[in-house]
Amino acid sequence: MLKRHEVEILLKAGHAKTEVARLSGVSLRSVKRIAEERPVEHVDDARERVKRQIGRPSTVKNFRKQVVEIVRETPDLASLEILRRVKESGYPGGKTALYALVASLRPKRVKPLVRFEGLPGEFSQHDFGQVEVEFRNGASQRIHFFASRLKYSRWVRVSLVADEAVESLVRTLAEHLASWGGRPLLCVFDRPKTIALKWHKNGEVTEWNPIFAYATLEMGVGVELCWPYRAQQKGSVENLVGFVKSSFFKVRRFHDEEDLRQQLRDWHREVNEERPCRATGIIPAVRLAEEAPRLRALKVQPEQLALRIPVYVGPTGTVLHDGHAYSMPPEAISMPATMYLYAQRVRIVAARYEAEHPRKFGAQESSSLPEHRAAMVAAVSGKRGKRYLKRQQLLELGEPAIRYLTEIVHRRPRQWFEDVDRLHQILQSHGPEVLRRAMEEGLKQQIYGAFYVERSLQPGLSFPQVVQ
């Protein structure tokens, strides 16, 4: 489906169908058919195969051994003659499947090396890299970076990233494209597992990373992959990482990470605006002025880009992602859902139920909306069950809440539920951050109970001092 999306982009750009067939590696007949079909709306290849009833059992598989022996003995024997011999042995299938098998078994002829030079707005290159950096203060650190370069102008953008996961790739890609002013026809990648999950030996991708696939569809980005160690394809993707290492990391020394980031900003200015490119002999900024009008605006800006992640609403009415829990209405329990993961917020949709939360990044942080907490308490039967659910919701505030409630339970083992009820009301009315700070202050002053927390939240009042 992404290949169909690539064909659509090239057609919309005004390329002739024959040119699109050459650029995309798709037959002209397929290009013509795609031009008449509806635009791509999803990237689920398996679902599309079922819909189109594509695929059938292979009849040539049982005759593979015989074909292997024929090709080994007479490598140049015509495929038509091989077909005749196999049919005499009982082969019931057609020539297409057999010819494909013969082609895969014949010795491959070495093709001449061909480099593809990009035209304005046609290609950009993208890849992850990593390098061990020793700072002047003696510390050592492995630095991960994501590099992007417009093929025609050679304008380079490099960003330090925390890891090489799919979210880092997609968000940094969006930022780089936005900084250029738009997207080229095709973004060319090496074949990282964050993009392609399965592929044939000839390099054809059979299963894309769904998060990456949907993100490129959202942005309107066409994707092309290069086979590893064959850098001549679509503009030497691997050389981009080597260029960044050799011209920046290996020739400079850094005091610390902040100094590295500052020098990286200076390096961007040098290679893009001051120094002529070795390949073209022209400063990239000069060529970018020619290339920029050919770039197309992103369909969605980086801050509005959401990653689609399939999730499940658990029995506690929460959705877990990356170690963080986000609340949902109790009616959505046990439902499959979709999480739309933005840079700073999270939206979860389960059938007709929907919730939006601020995104959490700290260890063991969670987000629970007041209306969800109230609905969960209302859904639990029995006074005892409600009280323990309220207490659990208070404990989810973290370490200060655990210590504070531990003191209350042990000091008032028969009345602790009264404090829990009142503290839960404070949680609902003031929010988790306010209550957490109040509990932290109570721990410092060794004052325990809902009464003291309520007094501390009144304007102009604070915790009363403990008389020793």
C-alpha positions, 0 to 999 in steps of 0.5 A, spaced: 500 500 500 505 504 501 508 503 494 501 505 491 502 511 495 508 512 492 505 512 485 500 516 487 505 522 489 509 521 483 502 522 479 500 528 482 506 531 481 505 531 474 510 525 472 508 521 466 505 514 467 511 511 463 516 515 468 512 513 474 513 506 472 520 507 471 521 511 478 517 506 482 519 500 479 512 498 478 509 496 471 506 501 467 499 497 467 499 497 474 501 504 474 495 505 470 490 501 474 492 505 480 491 512 477 484 509 476 483 507 483 481 511 489 486 514 493 490 510 499 487 510 505 490 505 509 497 501 509 494 494 512 497 490 506 494 483 509 487 486 509 487 489 502 490 482 500 483 479 503 479 484 500 482 483 493 482 475 494 490 475 492 494 469 492 493 462 491 497 455 492 503 455 488 503 449 483 510 449 481 513 448 488 512 440 487 517 441 481 522 445 484 527 439 485 527 437 477 527 445 475 533 446 479 537 440 476 535 442 469 538 449 470 544 446 474 546 442 468 544 447 462 544 454 465 542 457 458 536 452 456 530 456 454 525 457 459 520 454 454 524 448 453 524 447 461 516 448 461 515 443 456 520 438 460 516 439 466 509 438 463 511 432 461 513 430 468 505 432 470 506 439 471 499 442 471 500 449 472 501 455 467 508 458 464 508 465 469 509 461 475 515 456 472 518 462 469 519 466 475 522 460 478 527 459 473 529 466 473 530 465 481 535 459 479 539 462 473 546 465 475 545 472 476 549 477 471 553 482 474 550 489 472 554 495 471 554 500 477 549 506 476 548 512 480 542 516 481 543 524 481 537 527 484 533 533 481 530 539 485 525 536 490 526 529 488 529 525 493 532 526 500 536 521 504 535 519 512 538 515 516 540 513 524 548 513 526 551 512 532 558 514 535 562 514 541 564 521 544 570 522 549 569 529 552 575 533 554 572 532 562 574 525 561 567 522 560 565 518 555 558 517 551 555 513 546 551 519 541 545 517 537 543 522 531 538 522 525 541 525 519 537 528 513 540 531 507 536 534 500 539 530 495 539 536 490 542 542 494 546 537 499 542 541 505 544 537 511 540 537 518 542 532 524 539 532 530 541 528 537 536 523 539 535 518 545 534 512 541 533 509 534 526 507 535 520 508 530 518 514 534 524 518 534 525 516 527 518 519 525 518 525 529 525 527 527 523 526 520 517 531 521 522 536 524 527 536 519 522 536 513 518 542 516 525 546 517 526 545 510 519 548 508 516 541 505 517 534 503 520 532 496 517 527 492 521 521 495 524 520 502 530 515 501 532 510 507 536 504 509 533 498 511 532 499 518 528 494 522 524 500 525 521 501 518 521 494 514 519 488 519 519 483 513 522 483 506 524 478 500 531 477 498 530 482 492 529 487 497 521 488 496 518 489 503 513 485 505 511 488 512 512 495 514 512 497 521 505 500 521 506 506 526 511 508 521 507 507 515 501 510 518 505 516 520 508 517 513 501 517 510 499 522 515 504 527 512 504 525 505 511 522 505 513 518 499 518 512 501 523 509 498 528 503 501 535 502 499 538 495 500 544 495 505 551 496 502 549 498 495 550 506 496 549 507 489 541 506 490 537 513 490 543 517 492 548 513 497 544 513 504 550 510 508 555 515 505 550 521 509 552 517 516 559 517 514 559 524 512 557 526 518 562 522 522 568 524 518 566 532 518 563 533 525 564 528 530 571 525 528 575 532 527 572 536 533 573 535 541 567 537 546 567 539 553 561 536 554 554 534 551 552 542 551 558 544 548 557 538 542 550 541 541 553 548 540 558 546 535 553 542 532 549 548 530 555 552 528 557 546 523 550 546 520 551 553 518 558 552 516 556 546 511 550 549 509 551 556 508 558 557 508 562 552 505 561 549 498 559 542 497 565 537 494 560 534 490 557 540 487 562 545 488 556 550 490 554 552 497 548 548 499 544 554 501 545 557 494 542 550 491 536 550 496 533 557 493 532 553 487 530 547 490 525 550 495 519 551 491 519 544 489 518 542 496 511 540 498 508 542 504 507 537 509 499 535 510 500 535 518 505 539 522 510 536 527 507 538 533 500 535 530 503 529 528 500 523 532 502 516 532 497 510 531 498 505 536 493 499 538 492 498 545 487 495 550 483 498 556 485 493 562 480 491 567 482 497 572 480 502 566 486 504 564 491 503 558 498 502 559 503 505 554 511 505 555 510 504 563 505 509 564 497 508 565 492 513 562 485 512 565 478 511 561 471 510 562 469 504 566 464 502 560 470 501 556 474 496 560 476 490 555 475 494 549 480 494 544 482 501 542 487 506 538 492 511 542 494 517 538 500 519 541 502 526 540 509 529 542 506 532 548 499 529 549 495 522 548 488 521 545 485 514 546 479 512 542 475 505 544 469 505 540 464 511 542 469 512 548 474 517 548 479 520 553 485 525 552 491 526 557 497 530 558 503 525 556 507 522 561 515 521 561 517 520 568 518 514 571 511 510 574 507 517 572 500 516 570 494 520 568 487 519 571 481 524 569 477 526 575 471 524 571 474 517 570 475 516 578 468 518 580 465 513 575 470 507 577 468 509 584 460 509 582 461 502 578 464 498 584 459 495 589 459 495 596 462 501 601 468 497 603 469 496 595 469 503 594 473 505 600 479 501 597 478 503 590 479 510 593 485 508 597 488 505 591 487 511 586 490 515 592 496 510 592 497 511 584 500 518 586 506 515 587 511 514 593 509 520 597 502 518 597 504 511 599 508 513 605 503 518 607 497 513 607 501 508 611 502 513 617 495 514 617 493 507 617 497 505 622 496 511 627 488 510 626 487 503 624 479 504 625 478 511 622 483 511 616 477 510 611 474 517 613 481 520 611 481 517 605 474 519 603 476 526 604 483 526 601 479 523 595 475 529 595 481 533 595 484 529 589 477 530 585 477 538 586 484 540 586 488 535 582 493 530 583 499 535 583 496 539 589 495 533 593 501 530 592 505 537 594 501 537 600 502 530 602 510 531 601 509 537 606 505 533 611 511 528 611 516 533 612 512 536 618 510 529 620 503 531 620 498 526 618 491 526 616 486 529 611 484 535 616 491 538 616 491 537 608 485 541 608 487 547 612 494 547 608 490 548 601 486 554 604 488 561 602 493 564 607 494 558 611 499 552 612 500 546 616 500 548 623 507 547 627 508 541 631 509 542 638 515 538 641 
